[in-house]
C-alpha cells in the first residue's frame, strides 16, 4: 500500500504502518494533552498503541486462519481506521471463508475475556463513555473497546468481517456470485442508514457509511468478474496485437514504442519467440531517468513471470496474477512461443465487453463438439 512503511516482519508477514497513522497518533496526543497535560497525553498515546496492538492481533487471526487453507498473507497494514490483512485470494469454499472471517473477531473476544478476568469485574460500557477522560483505567478501556470491535466487525456489511460471514453462509445454499450480490446489497443499504443517522447524530457515521458503501461495491465488482469469467479461456481475454521488444533493444527503443502505442507492458522475446521477460512502463521510466536511453532493456525487465496457456481457464490465470503480484502474465502456446499477454487493463475491458454482450451473442467455443 502506498504511503506505508515496514515496521516488522512476523511469521513471514510484513507489518506496515500507514503514514497517516502517525498523524492520527499526534492528534490523539494533542487532544489528551489539552485534557490533562503531558501525563494524560502519554497515557492517551500508550492506550492508542495498545488498541492498535489488539487490531494487529485481530488481523493476524485472519492471516493465520487463511494460512491453514494454503492462503498466504503478504502484509498487514495499520491505518487510522483499523487494519488490513492483504490475503492473496479468498478461500474457495464457503466454510473456509467463514472460518477466516470469524478468526479476527474471536481474537478480540479472547482479549476482552482476559482483560475482564484481570479486572475481576462485570463487563460495562462505562469505560467507552469515558474514553477521553484521563482518569479511566487503561485495561477497562481496552476491554470495552475490544467488545466494541467484535460488535462493529460483525455488522453484516462489506468490508467488515460480518459481510464475509453473511456471504459465506449464503454461499452454502446458493451460488457464490448471488450470495455476494445479496450481501453487498445489504451492506449498501446499511451504509445509507448509517449516513442518514450520521447527519443528525455523529458525523463519523457518515465516514463509516462511505467506507462500507465502497467496500460493498468492490466486493460486488469482484463477484461480477468471477461470474462472467466462469468457463472463459485465457484466449478470450488476452491481448494479441502487441509490440514485442527484441533482446538487443534499449530503453530508448522501449520509450519510442511507449509513445507509438497504448501499451504499458512490453514483452521481450528472442528470435524463437520465447518470452525472456516483460518491461513495464514504470520500470522503463525509472530506469530511463537513472541510466539513460542506451541502457539495455534486459537489465530492467521483469523475469521469471508465470506463463499460462491460451486454453487455461481465465479465472485461474487471473488468480495466479493476483497471487504473484505480477504486472502481466505472458501467454505461450504448446511450443513455448509467445502469443499474447494478460494485464489488469485488458481484464477490465473483457469484463465490460462480456457484461454488455447478450448470452446468445457470445462465441460458440463453449458449445463446440469434440472432434471424432
TAJO-V530488 format. One record per backbone hydrogen bond with DSSP energy under -0.5 kcal/mol. NH is the residue of the N-H (numbers start at 1). CO is the residue of the C=O. Records with the same first field share a line. If there is no record, write none. Layout:
NH = CO  CO
This chain:
4 = 1
5 = 17
7 = 15
8 = 15
10 = 13
13 = 10
14 = 74
15 = 8
16 = 14  76
17 = 5
18 = 78
19 = 3
21 = 18
22 = 18  19
23 = 19
24 = 20
25 = 21
26 = 22
27 = 23
28 = 24
29 = 25
30 = 26
31 = 27
32 = 28
33 = 29
34 = 30
35 = 31
36 = 32
37 = 33
40 = 36
41 = 37
42 = 38
43 = 39
44 = 40
45 = 41
46 = 42
47 = 43
48 = 44
49 = 45
50 = 46
51 = 47
52 = 48
53 = 49
54 = 50
55 = 51
56 = 52
57 = 53
58 = 54
59 = 55
60 = 56
61 = 57
62 = 58
63 = 59
64 = 60
65 = 61
66 = 62
67 = 63
68 = 64
69 = 66
70 = 67
71 = 66
72 = 70
74 = 86
75 = 86
76 = 14
77 = 84
78 = 16
79 = 77  82
82 = 79
84 = 77
86 = 75  84
87 = 85
88 = 72
96 = 93
97 = 93
98 = 94
99 = 95
100 = 96
101 = 97
102 = 98
103 = 99
104 = 100
105 = 101
106 = 102
107 = 103  104
108 = 104
109 = 105
110 = 106
111 = 107
112 = 108
113 = 109
114 = 110
115 = 111
116 = 112
117 = 113
118 = 114
119 = 115
120 = 116
121 = 116
128 = 125
129 = 125
130 = 126
131 = 128
133 = 130
134 = 132
136 = 133
141 = 137
142 = 138
143 = 139
144 = 140
145 = 141
146 = 142
147 = 143
148 = 144
149 = 145
150 = 146
151 = 147
152 = 148
153 = 149
154 = 150
155 = 152
157 = 155
160 = 157
162 = 153
163 = 157  160
164 = 160
165 = 161
166 = 162
167 = 163
168 = 164
169 = 165
170 = 166
171 = 167
172 = 168  169
173 = 170
174 = 170
179 = 175
180 = 176
181 = 177
182 = 178
183 = 179
184 = 180
185 = 181
186 = 182
187 = 183
188 = 184
189 = 185
190 = 186
191 = 187
192 = 188
193 = 189
194 = 190
195 = 191
196 = 192
197 = 193
198 = 194
199 = 195  196
200 = 196  197
201 = 197
205 = 202
206 = 203
207 = 203
208 = 204
209 = 205
210 = 206
211 = 207
212 = 208
213 = 209
214 = 210
215 = 211
216 = 158  212
217 = 213
218 = 214
219 = 215
220 = 216
221 = 217
222 = 218
223 = 219
224 = 220
225 = 221
226 = 222
227 = 223
228 = 224
229 = 225
230 = 227
232 = 229
234 = 312
235 = 310
236 = 233
237 = 233  234
238 = 234
239 = 341
242 = 240
244 = 242
245 = 267
249 = 246
251 = 295
252 = 293
254 = 250
255 = 251
256 = 252
257 = 253
258 = 254
259 = 255
260 = 256
261 = 257
266 = 279
267 = 265
268 = 277
269 = 245  267
270 = 274
273 = 270
276 = 268
277 = 268
278 = 302
279 = 266
280 = 278
281 = 264
284 = 280
285 = 281
286 = 282
287 = 283
288 = 284
289 = 285
290 = 286
291 = 287
292 = 287  288
295 = 292
297 = 249
299 = 296
300 = 297
301 = 297
302 = 278
303 = 301
308 = 330
312 = 309
314 = 232
315 = 229
317 = 313
318 = 314
319 = 315
320 = 316
321 = 317
322 = 318
323 = 319
324 = 320
325 = 321
326 = 321
329 = 342
330 = 306
331 = 340
332 = 308
333 = 337
336 = 333
338 = 273
339 = 331
340 = 331
341 = 239
342 = 329
343 = 341
344 = 327
347 = 343
348 = 344
349 = 345
350 = 346
351 = 347
352 = 348
353 = 349
354 = 350
355 = 351
356 = 352
357 = 353
361 = 358
362 = 359
366 = 363
367 = 364
368 = 365
